Amino acid sequence: MNIPHFKIAFIAGAIFFIAPTTSSAQTNDFQSQYENFKKQAKAEYEDFRAQCNAEYVAFVKEAWKEYKALPAIPRPKDEIVFPVIRPNKDKWKKMEDKAITIKDIVSPIEQAPQPKPITPIYEKEQQAENKCQFIYCGTDCSVRFPSDIYIDLDVCDNQHIAEAWKKLSTDQLDNTIRDFLEIRIRMQLCDWAYLNLIDTFAKDHFGIGNLATLTTAYIYSQSGYQMRVGRNGNKLYLLFGSKHGIYDKGYFLIDGIHYYSLSNDTQKMEVCDFAFPKEQSLSLYMPQSQLFTYQPTPIRNLSSDRYKDMTLNVQVNKNLIDFYNTYPTSEVNGNFMTRWAMYANTPMEQEVQKQLYPILQEKIAGLNEHDAVNKLLNWVQTAFVYDYDDKVWGHDRAFFAEETLFYPYCDCEDRAILFTRIVRDLFGLKCILIYYPGHLASAVCFNQQVTGDYILLNGNKFVACDPTYIGAPVGLTMPNMDNKSANVIILE
């Protein structure tokens, strides 16, 4: 029996089953119909985006609404808990199991996929395009941009802005948008990096001013992101929507969403409140390491006090450190503890992993989980110099793992973030952060039986590991911590 073969066509994410034909004439007829269908589908997608931009142009011409900035969410201030050195006389004390009471749990927040254009953006054969070179975070980038586009925004009244958007929203910039999206994929850029990538290009190409702002807003919105254009006097602002509450930065509340100005803060502005279909707010999570060009920092020697073979020479990527310096600290759902999860769940950069992890694996080779983690814990406890954020930075500032490896000082939260990042990567063990007022520690779920202070969570025993209790082994909580009010932050 002959079984007919069905073809499957993928068009703009849709799947179409195409019935078999039996003759060449029918095949040719089908091919013609199929090509016509593809053209029609493509035209309909492009027409929908064109329609959305036409509606935006019309909306811009109407009256804008005035908004006043709301006060910034203050950066949390915590009690100061000094690090403790465990006395040598206590090292022979017998370890006992002791349960830690959980006061509150911060669970991982589900992350949506990165935004995408409301319709597919197809490659165009453009006659007048330039390859525009620019540098973002020390990395050479290139996008195509039309060479014959001219926009006047010296005056930014409604009519001029509408005309400018109309010129930007022809298909002349389609290849530009495609190039930016390709860079986002290739460099694994998070939303914050992607927005700043576009902004860097626009300022490099047009200089600082209204045209750069509107060009950034256009490319950003066509990529699927939620934004609003604001105006104060004769100056335009890009406002990006975010579900994160960013510290120390005033915001505009529009339809329940926090909108932040990408440039300097201003207390009031007129806003064009037009929503593109399926627009998504910016996320400050970094599910992948950012792939900036590697520029090594000076070598730093980090040695454990107890384990003399635990001496490592470490370098990180200066370009990544520069990017982290732009990263806005924030919280989700009004819970200040969520910020630590964002830092702790960010993957270590691949180049740093390649350099650091093989050496660490050599140092712990042949040890069981408990002894290996103990060795790593002492390295984090004693190889880094402790100092307070207020003294060093003037305010609270958490570090990504690479920043702790780079900067000369760190505090309890930085050590806990670095320690749990390495434990998850090297051993594949589950970790949590434990927050007490003024102090952040950690705990590890071992595969073997380990005695000590522990938290029972979803049937798993997490044993305390405190990178700031100097000289303390796995299983001990720093003295004077209230184990009746411990808050748990579950890490991915």
N, C-alpha and C positions, 0 to 999 in steps of 0.2 A: 504494500500500500504506500502511495506517495503522500508524504506529509508536507503540506505547504510551509514555506519559510516566511516568517513575518519579519519585516524590517522595523527597527525602532529608531525614531528620529528625536533628537534633543534640540528643542528650539527655545532659547531664553529660559531654560530651567524646566520647561514642560516636556512631557513624554508623549509621543504620538505613535500608535501602532498602525502600520501601513499594510493593507491587505495585499496578498501576492497577486501577481498578474501572470498570464500564460503565454503572451505573445510579445514580440518586439515592438509591434505597433502600440499595443496597450502599455508596454513599458515606457516607450517614448512619450505617450500621452500622459501617463502618470508623472513622469519626470518633469514635464512641462507644468502640470498642475502643482506639483510639489514645489518647484521653484517659484511659481507665482504665489503660493501660500507663504513661503518664507519671506518673500518681498513684502507681502501684505502684513504679515505679523511684525516684521521689522519696522515698517512704516507706522503701524499702529502704536508700537512701543514708543517710537521717537515722537509721534504726534502727541502722546499723552504727556511726556516730559515738556514738550514745547508748549502745550496747553497750560501746564502748571506754571511755567515761567511767564507766559503771557498774562495769566491771572495775577502773578506777582507784580508785573509791571503796572497793571491797572490799579492794584492795591496801593502801590507806592505813591501813585498820583493823588490818592485821597488823603484825608487828614490823619496825621500820626497821633498816637496817644502819649501823653506825658506820664512818666514814672519817676518816682523818687527812690533812691537807693536805700535799702534797709541796712541796719547796722551789721557789721561783720560778725560771724560766729567767732568768739574769742578762742584763741589757742588755749587748750586746757592747762591749768597749773596744778601741780600735784605736790603732795608732801615730799620732803627730801629724806630719803632713807640712806644712811651711810653704809658703804660696803663693810662686811665683817670678815675678819681673818679667823679661821678656825684654829684654836690652840693645839699645839702638837700633842699635849697630854690627852686630848680627846680622841686621838686617832685610833686608840685601842678599844674604845667603847663599842659594846656590842650593838649592832643595828637591829631595830625592831620594826615590825609593821605598824603603821599608824595612819588611819584614814583621815583625809583632809575633807572637810565639809564644803560642798559647792554652794555658793550664794547665787551665782548667775552664770549663764552659759551664752557665749556669742558663737553662733553657728555660721558656717560658710554661707555667703550670700550668692545665690545663683546668678551667673553672669550671662547676659545675652551675647550672641555673636556680634562681631563688629558690624556697623551699618553698611549698607550697600545702596547703590543708586536705585531710585524708584523704578527705573526701567534700564535694561542693558544699554551700555554706551558702546557703540561700534566704532571700529577703526575707520577713519576717513582719509581719502586721498586729498590732501591739502596742498595747494600750489605754493602758498606763501607762508612757510613756517621756518622758524629758527630753532636751533638746539640751544637752549638756555642752560648754561652751567652755573651751579651755585654750590656752596658748602653748607651742610647742616651737621652740627655736632662732629666736626672734623672729618666728615664723609663727603666725598665728591658725588654730586647728584646732577641729573640732567633731565629736563622735560622739554617737549616741543611746545612752542607758543607762536601764535600767528604774528607775522612781521608787519602786517598792514592794518592792524587794528588801532584806531585812535579814539580816545575817550577823554572828554574834558570834564573834570570834576573840581575845578578851582572854586566853583560855586556849587554847593550841594543842596539846592532846593529840591522839592519833590520832582519837578520836571527833569532836571539834570540827572538825578539818581535813576529815574525810570528809563531815560534814554540810555544811560550807561549799562543798566542791567539788560536792556533789550539787545545791545550790541554784544555783551558778553554771552548771552544765551542763544546765539546762533550756533550752528554745529562747528564753528571755527575752533572752539575750545574743547571739543570732544577728545581729541588726541591728548591734550594737556591733562584732562581729568584721568584718562586711561593711564597715562604715565605716572601720575601721582598714586593712583591705586596700585599700580605695579610695584612702585617703590615701597608702599606700605606692606605689601605681601613679602617682597624680597628682603626687606630689612626688619620684618616682624614688628613693625611699629605699633605701639599702643595708641589709643585715641589722642592722648595728650601730645605725644611725639608727632602724630600725623598733622594735627592742627598747627603746631609750631613749624613743621616742615613747610607747609603751604605759606604760612606767614613769612618765613625766612626768604622763600623764593620771591614773593610779591614785593617785599621791601628791597630785596637785592635788584629786582628788575625795574621797579617803579620809584624807588625811594620811599621814605616814610611819608605817608599822606593818605588822602581819601581814596585815590585810585587803588593803592595797595590794599587798603582795608576792604574795599568792595570786591576786589578780585579774590581775595582770600575768602570772603563770605560766600561768593558765588561757587568757587570750587569746593569749598567745605560743604555747602548745602547740597550741591549736586552729587556729592559722595554719600549722601544719606544722613547727614548729621543735622541736629537741631540747632538752629541759630536764629538770631534776630539782628537786624541792622538798627543801630541807634544813632541819634544826632544831638549834638549840643552846640548851638551856634552854627558855625560853618565847618564843624569837624565830625566825621563819621566814626562810629565805634562798631566793632564786631562783638556781639554778646553770644556766648555759647551756653547752651542749656546743659545742666548736669544734675544728676541725682545725688551727687556727693555734696556735703556741706563743707565748703572750703574755708579754712581758718583765716582770720585776719584780712578778709577781702569782702567789701560790701557787695551786695547783689540786688538784682531786681526780680521781684516775684511776679511772674506772668503766667496766668492759668495754672497756678500751683507749682510751677517749675522755677528753680533757682537759675537765673541767668547772670553770668559773670562777664565783665569786660576783659577782653584779651590784653588791652593796653592799660594805661593808668586809670585808676578809679576816678569816677566823676559822680557827684551827688544826685544829679537829675539829668534826664534826657528825654527826647521824644523817641518813640520806638515804633517801627513798622511791624505790627504784630500779625504776620502772615505765616501760616503753618503749611509746610510742604507735606504731602502724603507720606506716611510711614517714616517720618523723621525720627531719629533716635538721639537721645541725649549722650553727651560725652561720658565715658567711664574712665576712672583713674586707676583701674586695675591693670596690671601688666602680666598677662598669662604666659608670655614668652619673653626671653631675654632680647633686648634690643641689639640689632646687629650693626653697630657703628664700626667704622674703621678702627682697628686696634692701635692705640698709641700708648705704649707702656709707661707707667709711672716709675719713679726711682725705686730700686729694690729696698724692701723693708724686711728686716730680720725679726722673726717672732719666735721666742723660745719659751718652753714650759719650765717652771721651777722644779717640779718633781721629776719629770721624765726628760733627762738630758738629751735623749735622741730625738725628742720632739722639737726640733729646731728647723724652721722653714724660712726660705727666702721668698717673699711674695711681691708680685706686681699686679696692678689692675689697669683697666683701660681709662686713661685720662679723659677721653671723649665721653665715656659713660658717666664718669664723675661729674663732668660739666653738665650733662643732661639732668642728672639727679638734682643738681643745684637749682634747676628751673621747676622741679616737680612740686606742685602745691599739696601740702599736707591737708588731709580732709577726714571726714567721718561719714558713715552711712546710717540712715534712719535715726539720726540724732544720738548715736551711741559712740562715745569717744574711743571705746576699746576696739572698734572695727579698724581704726587706722593701723594698729599694729599688725593685724592680719594681712592688710594690703602689702606692707613691707615684707613680712615673713613669708608670704606666699609667692613673692616675685622670684623667678628662677635666677640662679647665679649665672653670670655671663659665661658663655661656652669657652672662651679663651682662658678665663680664670679657672674654670673647672679643669681644663686640660693641664694647666700648670700645677694646680694645688692638689687635686684629688689623687692622682697617682702617688704623690709623695706621702700623703696621709695614709693611703692604703698600705704602703710599704711599712709605715711606722706601727700599724696595728695588725699586721699580718700574723696569723696564728693565734690571735687572742679571741676569746669568746665575746659575745655582745657586751656583757656587763663590763669586762675589763677594757675593751676597746673604747666604749663610750666614756668610761672613767678617765682614760688617758686623754681623750679629746676634750673632756670637760675641764681637766686641769690646765690644758693648753689655753683654752679660752679664758679661764679664770686668771691666769698668771702672765700670759704673753702680752696682754694689752693694758695700757695705763688708764686708770679710771679717773674721770672728771665729769663735772655736771654740765648739762646743756646750757643752763643760765649763765654759767661762768665763761664757757667757750663761745657760745653763739648768741647769748643774750635772751634766749627763749628756748622752749622745749623743741627738740628736733630729733626724730627717730632716724636711724640709718638703715639703708639697704645693706645687705651682707657685704658687698664690695666696698662700701664706704667705711665700714668698721675696719676692713683690711687696709684701708688707705690713710685715714685720718689718725693723728697721733693720740687722740683721746676718745673714749667712748664711755657710755654708762650702762646701767642694767638692761634697759630695753634693747640696746644695740647688741649686747652680748647674747641675750636670749634669742634674738632674731638670727644672728650668725650661727649660733650653736644648733638650733633646730633646723636650719637650712642644710647644714652639713650632715646632720644625723639622718635626715630624710633621704638625702642624695646618696650617701655612702652605704647606709645600712638598710634603707627602705622601711624604716620603723616609723610608726605613727607618733606624732608629737602634738603637744598642746602648750599654750602659754598660760601661766597662772599670774593673775594680777591681784596684788594687794595694794591698798592705798600707799602710793609712793614707791612701789617696787614691782618689777616684772621678772618673773622666773619662768621655768619651763619644766616639762615632765615628758617622759618617754615610755612608750608601751613596748616592753621587751617580749621576745619570744620565749625566753627562759625565765625561771622563777627568780625574782630579784626582791630583796627585802628592803624596807624603808618607808618613809612617808609616801603616801600614794593617793591618787584620786581614782575612784571607780566610775567609769563613764561608758554607758552603753555596753556593759559587760566586759569592758577592757580595763586593765589595771595600768595606770600611768604613774610611773615612779618619779618622784621629784628629782630634778637636776638643776641646781642653781649656779649659773656662771658667775655670779657676783658674791657668793659665799666662798671666799678664797680658801682653797685647800680642802674644801668639803667634798667627799665622794658622792657618787650617785646614792640617792635615798634620803638626803638630809635637806630640811627646810632651814633657811636662814633664821637665826634667833629673833624673837619678838615679832614674828609675823603671825597675824591672827588667822589661824587655820579654820575658824568658823565663818569667815567672810571672804573666802577665796573665790575669785571670778575666773572662769575658764574660757579661753579663746581657742576654739577648735581650728586646727590648721589643715590645709589640704595636702 
